[in-house]
């Protein structure tokens, strides 16, 4: 019977510099997945990364929150417009075959 490998106990606290945290949060804001950032940087888990993002947002103040809301709304609109464009492209192909 195969033995299960046990992970070594990692109860050590990691001290990350403020610059490291900011760069990790910036990667998240740039669109990288939390899982890939955690794996790439060796952070213990995504929960820590999301906490850093929340703390950074709180430090930035209401203007940053307002900008983040606006960016999210624009990303939603961009997604909708791309979907409409794709539908129109398909319609052109279909109507091109009929005529």
Secondary structure as GFF3:
##gff-version 3
##sequence-region A 1 99
A	DSSP	alpha_helix	18	29	.	.	.	ID=ss1
A	DSSP	alpha_helix	34	41	.	.	.	ID=ss2
A	DSSP	alpha_helix	46	60	.	.	.	ID=ss3
A	DSSP	alpha_helix	62	98	.	.	.	ID=ss4
###
